[in-house]
Amino acid sequence: MSIQKQLENRSGGKCELCGSEHSLKVYSVPPGSENNAEQSIYACPTCIDQIEHSDKMDPNHWRCLNDSMWSEVPAVQVMAWRMLTRLRHEGWPQDLLDMLYLDEETLEWAQQDAESESGEEQIVHKDCNGVVLQAGDSVVLTKDLQVKGSSLVAKRGAAVRNISLVYDNAEQIEGKVDGQHIVILTKFVKKTK
């Protein structure tokens, strides 16, 4: 059976990312060199075009990942993770990423493309001690911080749980202090265990 026929059967004749039924094609999920159904998805031209050309990205198109990220197919999970990661600066994709669980092998596959993608330098968030921060980590403030635009002073030693990373700025994270969502400079936080 051809790869296209296998994918058509697996997907029910719909794009495995957005659900479209028009002009579907086999898309081999990089960096897989093997051309097989396990390393491919069945996708529409709109999804493939935006995957391959990030300058044509329409964030609202990818709200479909709210459903497709729950697929049991590793190749679909990988593409959902990659697109949500690319779009996390929009806000809502970070919430989906926080819910998305990938087993170790699938996560490694998903991250392979992120490391090589267009040769861009990876943005790494580090706390005041140089410890790498990840989304979902907990930190404590190392200094009293006046929150711009409010009368709130975030006190030294305040815990900030389940942080979000500002995807395009290695010096900023987001989190809640006293119930208020704020942006915090990484040089004023220390990761907790």
Protein Blocks (a to p, Z undefined) as FASTA:
>chain_A
ZZklmmmmmnnopafknopaghiacddddfbfbdcfklcccddfklmmmmmmmmlpcfkl
mmmmmmmmmpcbfklmmmmmmmmmmmmmnommmmmmmmpccdfklmmmmmmmmmmggoia
cdddddfkopacdehiacddfbdcddehiabdcdehiacehiacdfklmkbccddeehia
cdddfklcccdZZ
